[in-house]
Amino acid sequence: MNAVWIAAALLTAGFVGWPVTALVFRLARTIDDKADAAVAGRDAAEDPSADVTVDSPLAADSPAAADKGNTVNGDITVDAGTAGAPVAGSEAPATRILRGGAIIGVLERLAVCLAILAGQPVAIAYVVAIKGLGRFAELKETPVAAERFIIGTLASMLWAAGVAAFTKVVLLG
């Protein structure tokens, strides 16, 4: 029976953690949008754009909306090339950053849950180190990516640790 609980915990940590992490990203974006509205002198409670948490598919097709949202299919994008202004009349291509984050997140949650269930919490440090080293170049160049990396990592790890702790304490006794 223990094997069933462990398998259920791994599936819950790995795959149910995906929507949980997405919800945390939406919450963080809503808070940022409201803070940006307040800084701009608008009342966040009356600003309709402050509650927008997801780019609409139609708005993402226009260059102005792409610059504002910095996302393509959920991936963060930055202008490719130099930091200078693009040539008038031309659209700057977007380069995706933090690609593969969803798959990495699932693997991260599985590893964290397995480490706790196996009684080896030190292995979590290896997961964080590998993930940080693998993303170092992107995180160094793009502050938005670094913020998203931290939010996603903490949300994923807390979810996986919570599922593992619940399983170990309550279900496995």
Salt bridges, closest charged atoms under 4 A:
ASP33 OD2 - ARG29 NE 3.93
ASP47 OD2 - ARG42 NE 3.23
ASP51 OD1 - LYS34 NZ 3.42
ASP55 OD1 - ARG29 NH2 2.76
ASP75 OD2 - ARG96 NH1 3.29
GLU108 OE1 - LYS131 NZ 2.68
GLU138 OE1 - ARG135 NH1 3.04
